[in-house]
Amino acid sequence: MSFWKDVFETYRLLVTHSKKPKTDKQIRKWLAQPYSDSAAYKMWGNGVALPCVWFVLSGIVWADSQY
């Protein structure tokens, strides 16, 4: 538990600048279910289909080879 307290405290001080540190109860709750549906939706929503990336990159290679 002390490891996760340190992690959350470092995050709080460097990123959020929140006034109160997380309690043991909050940390235990997060450890029980660290992944949320909203985080998964955000991850998949920001993803890019590999064929699209391949098409764009091959077009860049083709355009670069023309010069």
C-alpha positions as CSV (number, residue, x, y, z in Angstrom):
1,M,0.0,0.0,0.0
2,S,2.9,2.4,0.7
3,F,4.1,2.0,-2.9
4,W,0.8,3.1,-4.3
5,K,0.5,6.0,-1.7
6,D,3.9,7.2,-3.0
7,V,2.8,6.9,-6.6
8,F,-0.5,8.8,-6.1
9,E,1.2,11.4,-4.0
10,T,3.9,12.0,-6.6
11,Y,1.2,12.3,-9.3
12,R,-0.8,14.7,-7.1
13,L,2.2,17.0,-6.5
14,L,3.5,17.0,-10.1
15,V,0.3,16.9,-12.2
16,T,-2.9,17.7,-10.4
17,H,-1.8,20.0,-7.6
18,S,-4.8,18.8,-5.6
19,K,-5.0,19.9,-2.0
20,K,-5.8,16.5,-0.4
21,P,-3.9,13.2,-0.9
22,K,-5.9,10.0,-1.7
23,T,-7.1,8.0,1.2
24,D,-6.4,4.3,1.8
25,K,-10.0,3.6,0.9
26,Q,-9.7,5.4,-2.4
27,I,-6.5,3.6,-3.3
28,R,-8.1,0.2,-2.4
29,K,-11.1,1.0,-4.6
30,W,-8.8,1.9,-7.5
31,L,-6.7,-1.2,-7.0
32,A,-9.8,-3.4,-7.1
33,Q,-10.9,-2.0,-10.5
34,P,-8.0,0.0,-12.1
35,Y,-9.6,0.2,-15.6
36,S,-12.7,2.1,-16.3
37,D,-15.0,1.9,-19.3
38,S,-14.5,5.5,-20.1
39,A,-10.7,5.0,-20.3
40,A,-11.2,2.0,-22.7
41,Y,-13.6,4.0,-24.9
42,K,-11.1,6.9,-25.0
43,M,-8.3,4.5,-26.0
44,W,-10.2,2.8,-28.8
45,G,-11.6,6.2,-30.0
46,N,-8.2,7.6,-30.4
47,G,-6.9,4.6,-32.2
48,V,-6.0,4.5,-35.9
49,A,-6.7,1.7,-38.3
50,L,-3.5,0.1,-39.5
51,P,-4.6,0.0,-43.2
52,C,-5.2,3.8,-43.1
53,V,-1.7,4.4,-41.6
54,W,-0.1,2.1,-44.2
55,F,-1.9,3.9,-47.0
56,V,-0.8,7.4,-45.8
57,L,2.8,6.3,-45.2
58,S,3.0,4.6,-48.6
59,G,1.7,7.8,-50.2
60,I,4.4,9.8,-48.4
61,V,7.1,7.3,-49.6
62,W,5.8,7.5,-53.1
63,A,5.7,11.3,-53.1
64,D,9.2,11.5,-51.7
65,S,10.5,9.1,-54.4
66,Q,9.2,11.4,-57.1
67,Y,11.8,14.1,-56.3
